[in-house]
Amino acid sequence: MRLALAIASALLIAGCGKGPATGEPNGPLRTDDALGNEVPNAAQQVESGQAGDLPQPGAMPRFVGNWAKDQQSCESAIWKFTDSTLRTPDGESCSFNRVTEVAGGYDIQATCTAKGPPISELMKVRFAESAKAMLVDSKELKNAGLVFCGRDV
């Protein structure tokens, strides 16, 4: 009896951290919904982010992706954030010198060029969870409330 319990315990421990029968750490890369359509698993959805919802914390900074002043502008007027740059629809661009994670978002020390010589800028990026918006506090780029349009994956 003790041998059977030891074997069962060993099998349970060996299976911890694995997804369904595929053996992949987060389960299969794609699953089928009720209609048989392939959809990304939950881990992929969190990483890539869904338009309209705020991206969740993960391997990359939450601000990375395409943002706009409203959902309609996601097609024509995006603010494109990478982990080290920003390009706005008006042609402004910033290179991030230092990104510091703070409560509620990030402080970003950047060098920005808008309609003149490069300017040193401290951008404060905060997430308004209930409004599903990212707030950008910037002297050079003007303050903006932005909605998430998605990530290029």
Secondary structure, DSSP 8 states (H G I E B T S, - for coil): -HHHHHHHHHHHHHHTT--STT--TTS-SEEE-TTS-EEE-HHHHHHH--TTS---SSSS-TT-EEEESSGGGGGT--EEE-SSEEE-TTS-EEEEEEEEEETTEEEEEEEEESSSS-EEEEEEEEEETTTTEEEEE-TTT--EEEEEEE---
